[in-house]
Amino acid sequence: MKYLRDLFIHSRMDACQRTLTTSVDVANTYDLVIVGGGIVGCATAREMLERHPQMKIAVVEKENKLAMHQTGHNSGVVHAGIYYTPGSMKAKLCVEGLKLSYDYFAKHNITYKKIGKLIVAQNPDQVGRIADLYERGIKNAVSDLQIVEKNDISKFEPKCKGERALWSPWTGIVDWGSVCRHFAAEFEKMGGRIILNYEVTDIKESKQSNGKEELGPVSVTSRTNSIKTKYVLTCAGLHSDRLAVMTGCNISPRIIPFRGEYLLLDKHKTHLCTTNIYPVPDSRFPFLGVHFTPRMNGDIWLGPNAVLAFAREGYKYIMPIIGI
């Protein structure tokens, strides 16, 4: 079932103004319900209400707080757009998103650090890949990239050694959970509603009660409640495939969760790392590799690895749980 039909196109907005069935509780009906209170859901909600202030929009989130999962569990990097295939949507959005992000941080006084990133070739076999990444970044319109030769790496990070490196000065760090909460606060200030502790268990589209062929409102149901909406947009992270099945979409592709684990650098050694330090990515794997990442609170993380996870939200180790 297709719930969101050209919602970003002004010429189709009239479709959002049709009358709902009279049996629906008006206080619990919306033009659009967004499922997922992470950064994608909250950013989308804010953008939609900013573009279409006449709409009644709600975000439903299964946890008791926003940004509890992927938004709050990541390296906190503001990426410049080096890695993605030139011409791809990811490349375009990453480069544009970097500028929009920094503009937003500055406008709303969100603390961030533009500390840059070094991608370091650790052996002679990787040296050629630095040039490849540079060319890819240039094609993606990444600003101010610089190839750094072996003897100059220490000028950017004194304790870092390698055969060659790529310097990206526009890469930064931020607390994306905090950014998400700013999006949510703006959304609510504009009249949007955020409903916490609302785990969606079913999504169904019903026929109009007047017997017409036109489809009626969509029911977005939790274990204890149900709300009605004209359109549904799912931004549910690692649960997106499950919600897709609820809406009648194909069961494939399925999400396979991977767990990323980090080491925390001793607080007496944090002065040794002042920028993001990444390896040359291995093209055989869909990961950027284990890297050093300064955090907004002054910590330095080393990671993540990537291992198959037993759960989509498995943040604890098994051994302490079972008493080993």
TIVO-169506 format. One record per residue: residue in one letter; x, y, z of N, C-alpha, C, O in turn. Coordinates in pm, whole numbers, plus 32768, in hexadecimal, padded with zeros to 4 digits. Atoms other than C-alpha are relative to their C-alpha. Example, Ala and Ser with C-alpha at 12.3 -4.5 7.8 and 13.67 -1.06 7.14 Angstrom:
<pts>
a80597F89800084CE7E3E830C805A8078800080C280768042 s7FAE7F897FFA85577F9682CA7FB3806D80497FE680DC805A 
</pts>
This chain:
<pts>
m80547F8880008000800080008058807C800080C080818041 k7FB27F86800B807A81597FAC7FBB806E804F7F5380A28025 y80417FA07FA9802E824B80C6802C808F7FE67FDE80ED7FFA l7FCD7F79801581078373806C800B80197F6B80637FE07F2A r80057FEB809080B783F57F10802580917FE17FD380EC7FEE d7FD37F7B802C8186851E7E9B7FE3806C80677FB880DA8044 l80267FA47F96815C85C77FEA8054807F8000802A80E68034 f7FAA7F8B8003827E86B47FAA7FDF805C7F8C801A80C77F80 i801E7FB1807781E187377E687F848055801A7F19801F8038 h806D7FA57FDC810688697E9B7F817FE67FAF7F127FF47FE3 s807580128055802188167D787FA87F8E802E7F347F858006 r805080707FD17FAE86DB7E297FCA8015808C7F897FBB80C2 m80287FED7F757F6B87777F7D7F6A800280127F3A7FE98081 d809180037FF37DF887927F327FCF7F77802A7F667F6B806A a802880887FDB7DEA861A7F5F7FFE7FEE80967FBC7F9380C8 c7FFA800C7F6E7E37865280CF7F8C804880447F81804580BF q806A7FB17FC47D03872981027F787FBC80007F147FF78029 r8082804180067BF3862480CD7FCC7FE5808D801A7FDA80EB t804080137F7E7AFD85EB81EA800F7F70802D7FFD7F127FDE l7FF680867FC87B3684C382D07F747FCB801F7F1480178023 t8081803C7FDD7A2083D183277FCF803780858020805480DE t80397FC17F8979348456843080107FAA807D7FFF7FDC80EC s7FF380587F8C797383288511808580118047809A7FD780B1 v7F7A7FF27FC87ADA839585568003807180677FC780DA8053 d7FEC7F9B7F9A7B3684538693805C806C7FC780D180537FAD v7FB57F9680427BA685A38606807F8023804E80E480468010 a7F8B7FDF7FAF7C9785DE872A80727F9E7FEA80E47FBB800C n7F9C806980127D4E84A186CA80157FE17F6C80367F6F7F49 t7FED801280907D6484D38551806780647FCC807580D28001 y7F927FAE80347E80855F848180037FF97F687FCD7F9D7F2B d7FE38007808F7EE085B5831F80737FA17FE580747F597F81 l7F8A80538011802B8501834E80307FCF8088803D801D80E6 v7FBE803A7F8A80B78414845580877FC97FD580907F7C7F76 i7F7980318019822D83D4845780247F9F806E801E7FC180E5 v7FDE80687F9E82978292850180978000801480E27FE07FB8 g7F7280007FE083E882B585AC803180878030802C80EA7FE7 g7FD17F847FC4847783BC86958096800C800480CE80418064 g7F717FE9800F85DF83AC86228017807E7FAE7FBA80CB7F96 i7FE07F838044869284BB85617FBD80097F777F9A80777F4B v80427FFC808385FB845784107F6C802580117F3880797FC8 g808D7FE37FE98498845A84997FE9808F802C7F8F80D27FFA c80137F797FCB84BF85A185598027806B7F9A7FE780D37F92 a7FDA7FA0806885768652843D7F9580087F947F7580747F62 t806A80038065846985E383487F84804880317F4680947FE7 a80767FC07FC68352865384308010809880007FB580E17FDA r7FE57F707FFD83F087A9845F7FF8803C7F747FBB80A47F5F e7FFE7FCD8089842987D582E97F7480047FC47F4F80647F81 m80878006803782C8876A828D7FA9807080387F5F80B17FEE l80557F9A7FC38225885883858030808C7FDA7FDF80E97FD2 e7FCC7F7F802C83098974831D7FD080207F737FB080937F54 r802F7FEC808982A5894181B07F68800A7FF77F3380537FA4 h8092800A8008813788F881F57FC38018808A7F937FBA80C8 p802D7FE37F7780CE89AA83387F6D7FE280197F417FDC808C q808E801D7FEE7F5F895D82F77FE87F6D80257F797F4A804D m8011808E7FE57F9A87E9832B80047FE280968047802780E3 k7FFD80337F777F578731847080567F837FFE80327F1F7FC0 i7F9C806A80098084864F84AA80257FCF808B8030801D80E9 a7FD2803D7F8280E9855E85BE80757FA37FE5807C7F647F7B v7F9580637FFF8224849786037FE37F9E80717FCD7FC780E3 v801380657F9781F2834F86BD80847FB5801580C77F8F7FB5 e7F81803F7FDA831882B087757FE67F98806D7FA17FB480CF k801D806E7FA383198164882D8046800F8087801A7FD380E9 e7FB77FEF7F83841481D289387FC88076804F7F7280C0801F n802E7F907FAE83E182C98A558053807E7FEB803B80E5802A k7FAF7F8D802684E783B189BF801D7FF87F6A80127F8E7F2D l7FD77FFD808C8552841D886480937FD67FF380DE7FD98055 a7F73801A8022869983B387BD803E7F92805580B37F9D807B m7FD080687FA486BB8275888D80557F957FBC809C7F4B8000 h7FBC80718040874E81908785806D80307FA180D180677FCF q7F927FDF805A881B81CE8649802B8093800A80A280B27FFF t7FDE7F727FF5880883488673805B801C807680B180748070 g7FAF7FED7F8988A2832B87CC80717F9D800F80BA7FA28072 h7F9680657FFA898D82098780805080047F7D803B7FB27F24 n7FAD7FF380778A8A8279867B807C80518022808B80808093 s7F817FBB7FE78BDD831E86577FF28097800C805080DA8037 g80157F717FF38B48847B864B804C80557F9C807080C77FB9 v7FB17FB980648BFE84DF850D7FA580497F9D7F3D80157F75 v80407FB7806D8B8B85E9841780557FE57F8480C0801F7F74 h7FB1802D80728BFE854A82D27FFC80647F8D7F9980AC7F7A a7FF37F9E806D8C74861381A67FCF7FCC7F7A7FAF801C7F23 g80328037807E8C0B8523808F806B7FC47FA6805A7FBE7F2D i7F8F8032804E8D56848A80227FE57F787FC2800A7F5F7F4F y8000808E80238CFB831B800B7F9D7FD87F947FB27F747F50 y80708030804F8BBC830D7F3F8019800A7F6A8066805D7F3B t7FF2800480918B9F82BD7DCE7FD680867FC37F6780B47FDD p80247F80803E8BA684037D037F7E7FF67FB17F687F987F65 g80807FFE80438A4E845E7C847F917FBA804B7F1C7FC58025 s8065804A7FB4899D83857D857FB3805E805C7FE180CC807B m80507FB17FA3888C84057E698049801680848042808280BF k7FB67FF37F82896583BF7F9A806A806D7FF6807A80BE8052 a7F997F9A80128A7F84947F0F7FC4808C80007FF780E68043 k80417F7D800A899785B47EBB7FCD802F80887FE580A180B0 l803D7FD97F8288E085B1800880678015806E8055806B80C4 c7F9A7FF07F998A19858780DB804580877FF5805980CC8059 v7FBC7F8080148AC786B480427FA3807580217FCC80D48064 e80607F967FE1898E878C80547FE0800080957FD1806A80D2 g8024800C7F73893E870881AF80698037805D8048806C80C7 l7F957FC97FAE8A91876B82387FEF809780107FF780CC807F k80117F6F7FF98A5988D881E07F828026804E7F85807F80A2 l807C7FE37FB988F188D58258800E7FE580967FD7802E80E8 s7FED80227F73895C882F839D804D806E80488023809C80B2 y7FB17F987FBF8A68893083EE7FB28083800B7FBB80C88070 d80547F877FFA89798A4C83987F9A7FF480717F80805480B9 y806580167F98887389B4847E803F8007808B8008804580E6 f7FBC7FFC7F7E896B897F859B801B8090802A800380B6809D a7FDE7F767FE189DB8AE985877F83805280227F8480A18080 k807B7FB47FEA887A8B7385737FC17FE280867F88803B80C6 h804480297F8588018AAE86A180607FEA8074803C7FAE80D9 n7F9C80087F94893F8AC1877280167F72803280237F5A80AA i7FE1808B7FDE89778949876980977FEF7FFD80D8800F7F99 t7F6F800F7FF78AD688F787DB80317F947FA07FFA7F267F9C y7FC28060805B8BAB884C86D4809380257FF380BD8091801E k7F717FE580158D1B8834867580257FD67F7180127F637F4A k7FD1801D80878DA3884A851480947FDB800980EC802F7FF2 i7F77802B7FE08EDA877C856080457FB97F8C80BB7F987F97 g7FC4803F80748F1486DF840B800F7F69800C7FEA7F2D8071 k7FEB809180038F6E857D83AA80797FDE7FAA808D80177F3E l7F92803B804D90A584C383387FDB7F727FDA7FB97F218031 i800C808A802E907B838B8264808E7FD37FDF80CE800A7F85 v7F71801F800191CA82DD828B801C7F7A7FBC7FE27F137FE0 a7FCD807B803C927381DE81A9806C7FC8805D80CF800A8079 q7FA680397F9D932480F2829880707FAC7FC480CD7F86800B n7F97804C804393F4803581988006802C7F6D7FA9806C7F3C p7FF07FD2808B9477806D80347F907FD37FA37F7180187F41 d806C80318057935D7F9E7F9D7F86805C80037F36805A7FA5 q80767FA97FF2925E80A080178017808D7FCA7FB980DC7FC2 v7FE07F77802A931081D57F937FAC802B7F877F7B809C7F83 g804E7FDF8077925F81C97E437F6E801C801F7F2E806A7FD8 r808C7FEB7FDB910D81BD7EEF7FE8808E80327F7980C28027 i800F7F767FD3914D83147F867FE1805B7F897F8A80B17F91 a801A7FB1807A915C83AA7E287F747FE37FCA7F30803E7F9B d80868025802E902082EA7DCB7F95804780527F34807C801B l80607FBE7FA98F6783747EF97FFF80977FE97F9680D77FEE y7FF87F71801E8FE384D27EAA7FAF80217F817F6180807F80 e80487FE8807D8F5E84BC7D457F6A7FEF80147F1A803B7FDC r808F80157FE58E1384337DC27FC78077804B7F5A80A7802B g802F7F8D7FB48DF4854C7EBE7FF3807C7FAA7F9380C87FB9 i80077F8D805A8E3F86527DB47F857FF77FA67F40805A7F91 k8077801380548D3285BF7CD17F808017804F7F1B80408016 n80757FEA7FAC8C4185D37DF67FF5808F80337F9A80B0807E a7FFE7F727FD88C9687467E28801C801280957FEA806F80D3 v7FD37FF07F768D2F870D7F808069806F800580C680707FB4 s7FAA7F897FFD8DDF884E7FE580877FE7804280917FA080A6 d7F7D7FEF7FC18F518881802C80477F7E802480937F7A8085 l7FB6807C7FE88FCA8719801C809380147FDF80B780617F86 q7F6F7FF28013914286F5803180467F7B801380317F378078 i7FAC80777FEF922E85D27FF4807B8027805280BE808A8036 v7F927FE47FA4933285C5810980697F937FF2804C7F1D8002 e7F948061800F9480851E80CD80327FD280888017801080EF k7FD580477F869527843E81CD803D805D80688017805980DD n7FB87FAC7FA1960A8542826B7FAF807680347FD980BB8091 d80537F8F7FD694F18641828E7F897FD780567F42802E8089 i8074802D7FB293EF856A834380048037808E7F9C805C80C5 s7FF37FD27F75947685D584977FDA809380117FC080C08080 k802A7F747FF79422874084437F6A800A801E7F3C806D8056 f809080027FE892B286E184537FDD7FB580817F7F7FD880C7 e8013804E7F8592C985E0856D80897FCE802C80BC7F6D7FF4 p7F74801B7FDE941C85D4861E80227F6E801C80917F437FFC k7FE180897FDB9403846D86987FD47F9A7F977FDE7F227FAD c8032805A8069937483DD8556806F7FE47F9B80B7803E7F71 k7F9E802880649451831B84667FBC7FB27F907F5A7F6B7FA8 g803780498071940A8290830D805480187F8480B680637F88 e7FB77FF2807E9481827781A77FCE80787FAE801A80B47F62 r803E7F9080469392838081217F78801580417F457FBA8082 a80837FE77FC2924C8423818F7FAF80617FAC7FE380A77F55 l805C7FA0803D911E84E5811A7FC4805380717F8F801D80D1 w80317FA57F9990BB861781E67F7E80407FD37F7580797F67 s80837FC5801A8F50868781F67FE2806380717FB3803A80DB p800F7F9E7F938F3C87CD82BF7F71801C80297F5980508096 w808B7FE07FE28DC087E882B07FB97F9380517F497FA8807F t803B80697FAE8D7D86A083637FFE802F8092805C806F80C0 g800B7FD37F768D0586DB84C77FC07F99805A7FAA7F278032 i804580567FA08C61864885FA7F90805080427F9780CA8050 v80717FC47FBC8B18868B86A97FB57F9180497FC57F1B8029 d805980607FBD8A2385E187957F7E7FFD7FB07F2A80567FBD w807680078056891B8570869B7F7F7FEF80507F1580178021 g807780097FAB882C851C87B67FCF808A80277F5680A38029 s80257F767FDF88338689881D7FC380477F887F6280917F97 v80377FC5807A87F686F486B57F717FD07FEB7F18801E7FC8 c8085803A800E86CC860986A67F9D8044805E7F2D80648036 r805A7FC17F9F863786A287E07FE480927FDB7F7780C57FF8 h801A7F788032866187FF874B7F987FFD7F907F3D80507F8E f8064800F806A85A3878E86167F757FEC803C7F13802A8012 a808080207FC18491870286F57FC4807A80457F4B8091803C a80317F897FBA8478884087C47FC880667F9D7F6180A47FB7 e80327FA580688451891286897F7B7FCF7FC87F1D801C7FB4 f807A803D8035834C882286047F8A8018805E7F1E803E8031 e806C7FEA7F9E827F883B87447FDC809580097F6780B78019 k801A7F717FF982A489B5874B7FA9802E7F8C7F5B808C7F9A m80517FDE8076820989C385EE7F757FC180067F237FD97FAE g8084803C7FF180DF88F9866A7FFA7F6B7FEC7F8E7F307FF4 g7FFD80918010814E8794862C7FF37FB9808680077FF480EF r8011804E7F86810F86808726805D7F877FFF806A7F437F99 i7FAC80767FEF8202857887A67FC07FA680687FA27FD180D8 i804180617FA7816B8440884280677F958023808C7F447FCE l7F9F80637FD2825F837089107FB97F8480337F3F7F838044 n803680807FCF822F820B898D7F917FCB7FA57F2F7F917FD4 y8065802C8061816C81BE884F80437FA27F9D80747FCC7F34 e7FC48065805781EC807B87B77F987FCF7F9C7F337F947FC3 v806080248068813D803E866D7FFB7F697FEF80627F287FD9 t80148090801180AD7EE086547FB57FDE7F807FB57F6B7F54 d804B801B807B7FD67F08851D7FE880837FB57FD880ED7FF2 i80217F8F80567F9A7FF283F87F9E7FCE7F987FBE7F747F4A k8066802E805E7E5A7FCB83307FB880767FC17FA280DD8001 e804B7F9B80497DA48095822A7F727FCD7FEE7F5D7F5B7FC4 s808B802B80027C29808B82357FB280447F907FDC80AC7F5C k805A7FC580627B0F80CE813E7FAF807080417F96806D80B9 q80587F977FCE7A3F820881617F7C7FC3802C7F487F687FEB s807C80367FCB790781C882307F8780217FA97F1C7FE67FBA n80717FDA8054782D826F81267FF07FA67F877F9A7FBE7F32 g800F8061806B7860814B803A804980227F8180437FD57F21 k7FB77FDA8078793682047F3E807E7FAB7FF280AC7F6E8052 e7F87804E801A7A62815E7E9D807C8040803E80E17FFD8054 e7F8B7FBA7FCA7B4B82667F2B80297FC480857FD57FA680DA l7FCE80367F827C2881E480407FF58067806F800980DF8059 g80107FA87F8E7BEE827481988081800F804D80EC7FF08019 p7F887FE67FB17CDF82CE82B080497F7F8025800F7F138029 v7FAC806F7FD67DFB81EE831A7FFF7FF88098800A805E80DB s7FF780177F707DF681588477808E7FD8802380C37F767FEE v7F7B80217FCC7F47815B85277FEC7FD680917FCF802980E7 t802B803B7F827F168075864E80757FD7805880D97FA18028 s7FA180327F9D7FDC8034878B7FB97F9580527F497F6D8031 r803F80667FAD7F967F33889A7F868035804B7F2E7FE88070 t806B7FC87FAD7EAC8023894F7FAF806D7FBC7F4D809D7FF5 n80437F8E803C7E3D812A885680077FF87F68804E7FA47F31 s7FFD7FF980927DFC818086EB7FE980907FD77F9280D5800E i80157F7A80357E1D82C5862B7FE97FF57F6A80157F967F2A k80238000808E7D9F831E84D18050806B7FB7807080D47FEE t7FB27FA1804F7E5D83CB83BD7FE57FEB7F6C7FBD7F7F7F42 k800F800D80917E4984108249807B7FBF7FC280717F757F60 y7F83803680357FB483B6820F80597FD080728052800380E2 v7F9F80357FA180C182EC82C2808980027FBF80997FDD7F4A l7F758005802C8237831582A080517FB8806B80537FE380DE t7FB4804C7F9D831682148349809380287FFB80D380267F92 c7F727FDC7FEF846C828483CA80327FB3807A80627FED80DB a7FF380547F8984A1815F84B280867FB8800B80907F568055 g7F7B80387FEE8611810D848880067F6B7FEB7FDC7F387F83 l7FEC8091800B865F7FA084CB7F7D7FB27FFF7F7E7F397FE9 h80828045800684EA7F5084DD7FB480237F807F3E80017F74 s80447FD4807A84997FE183867FC87F8C7FAF7F5C7F977F75 d80318071804F847A7E8D82E27F827FC3803D7F297F977FF5 r807780367FBD837E7E1983E77F8680587FE77F1780257FD1 l806F7FA6801E82A87F4D83B27FD97FF77F6E7F6380057F4C a801F8010808E82C37F1D823B7FA47F897FEB7F467F8F7F9B v80568076800A822C7DC382637F73802080317F117FF27FF6 m80847FD87FCE81107E5A83317FAF80487F957F35803B7F90 t80477FB1806480BB7F3E820E7FE87FB57F7E7FB17FEC7F1F g80198051807680B37E22811380707FFF7F9B80607FCB7F2D c7F8E8000805C82087E5A807680457F78800080297F218053 n7FB7807D800D82F17D44800B80547FE6807C8088804480B9 i7FB380257F8A839E7C878124809680137FEA80E38014804A s7F737FEE802184EB7CBB80708018808F7FD07FC380C67F8B p7F9180377FB185E37D5280B27FE4800680957F94805880C3 r800C80017F6F85FD7D018223807B8040803F80E9803B8008 i7F927FC27FB886D27DBC831D80477F99805680077F5380A5 i7FAE80577FAD87EE7CF383B68052805A805D80A880A4802D p7FBB7FA37FA6886B7DA684EF80927FDA801A80B27F65802C f7F74800F7FD989DF7DD58530801A8054807D7FE580C2808C r7FDC7FBB7F858A6D7E38867E808980427FEF80E780027FC1 g7F807FB980048B7F7F3F868E80318019808E7FE7804E80E1 e7FC77FF17F7A8C647F4087BD807780607FFB80C4805F7F9B y7F967F9C7FFA8D538055882580587FEA807C802B7FB680E2 l7FA77FF47F8D8E8180748908800880948026800180EB7FD0 l7FF77F777FCE8EA181AB89E18091801B802980C87FD6807E l7F757FDF7FE38FF9824B89E9800C8036808E7FB7808280BD d7FE57FCF7F78908A82898B437FFD80998001803580DA7FA9 k80137F6F7FFD903283EC8BAC8085804C8007808B80C17FE2 h7F7E7FBF7FFA91A384368BE780487FFE7F7980B3803A7F6A k7FC3800B808491ED83E58A7A7FB080487F937FD480427F1D t80577FC3806690DA84AC89CD8044806F7FB2801A80907F43 h7FB87F95804891D085C0896F804A7FCB7F86807880197F32 l7FB7803B8070926E84CC887A7FB180017F7E7FE97FE97F13 c805680038077914784E787897FA8807C7FFE7F5880918058 t804C7F84800890B3863187187FA380077F887F5580657F7B t805580028077900A85D385D17FCD7F727FE87FFE7F138026 n802D808580298F4A84B18538806E7FBE7FAD80A07FF97F4E i7F9A804A804B904383AA84BF7FC27F7F7FCE7F9E7F27801C y8040807280408FB982AC83C980667FB07FAE80C67FE97F7B p7FAF804E805D905A818C830E7FCC800F7F717F5F80437F5C v8033800D80899041816181977F987F9180017FB67F22802C p806980667FF98EF580A68173801E7F887FA880557F967F3B d7FF1807C804B8EFD7F3E81007F857FEF7FA77F167FE27FD9 s80708005805F8E267F297FC67FB17F7E80087F447F757FD0 r8047807F7FF48DC67DC3801E7F8E800680657F387FAF8067 f80627FF87F948CF37E3781457FB880877FFD7FF180EB7FD3 p804E7F8380028BDE7F3D816B80158054807D7FB6809380AE f7FE37FB47F878C8A7FE082968079805A7FE680CB803D7F8F l7F927FA280128D7C810382B7807D7FD6804D80E8800F8039 g7F8D802F7FB58E60804783A68006803C808C7FC1809C80AB v7FED7FD27F778ECE8075850E804D80847FFF80B6808F7FC0 h7FC37F7B80048F2381E2855080048040808A7FB9801B80E5 f7FFB7FAC7F888F8482D786617FA080747FEC7FA580BA7F87 t80627F95800B8E6983CB86A47FFA804F80827FCF801980E8 p80167FAB7F8B8E7684ED879C7F6A801680157F1E80207FB5 r808D7FEC7FDE8D2B852088507FEC808D8038804C80CF8063 m801E7F7A7FD28C7D866088B6802280148094803D808480BE n7FE17FF47F718CBC86158A2980947FF2801F80BC7FF18093 g7F71800C7FEC8E3385EF89F480367F737FF980B07F607FF5 d7FD4808B800D8E3E847489E080377FE67F74801C80307F16 i7FD3803180828EF083BE88C77FD27F707FF27FF27F1C8046 w802F8088801C8E48828A883580567FC17F93808280047F35 l7FC0804F80698EF4817B876E7F9F7F917FD87F7E7F3B8028 g80618063802F8E0780AE869A7FB480397F887FE0809C7F4E p8033807D7FC98D19802E8635802E7F887FAE80557F947F3A n7FF9807A804F8D487EC885D47F747FE67FC87F1C803B7FD5 a8085802080368C227E1E85297FEC7F69800A802B7F1C7FC1 v801C808F7FEC8B9B7CD085A27F697FEB7FF87F1A80418020 l808E802080048A4F7C2985627FC48005808C7FFF7FD180EA a803E7FED7F7D89627C80867D7F8E7F9D80157F4B7F757FB6 f806E80597FDE886E7B9D87317F7B804C80077F10800F7FFF a807A7FB07FF387757CBC8755801480857FB8808580B47FA7 r7FF87F80804587237DFE869F802080728060804E80DC8037 e7FE37F9B7F9B87467EBF87E380507FC1807280347FDA80E7 g7FB180477F9C88477DE88897807B804F802780E480447FE7 y7F937FA97FD789257EDD895180517FC9807580B78003809A k7FBA80387F8D89907DFE8A7280497F807FD980247F3C7F79 y7FB7807D80168A8A7CE38A817FB57F8E80437F707FA180A7 i804680757FCB8A087B848ABF80387FD680877FEC7FB380E1 m7FC280377F878B037B258BCE7FD0804280807FAD7FFA80DE p80347FC47F848A9B7C2A8CD47F6E7FDD80197F437FD3808C i808D801E7FF0892F7BD78C927FEC7F7780407F947F658094 i801280887FCD895C7A648CDB80597FE48078805F7F7380A9 g7FB5800E7F848A477AA28DFF80897FC37FF380BF7F938056 i7F7A803980118B917A2B8D6980698068802980E1804D8022 
</pts>
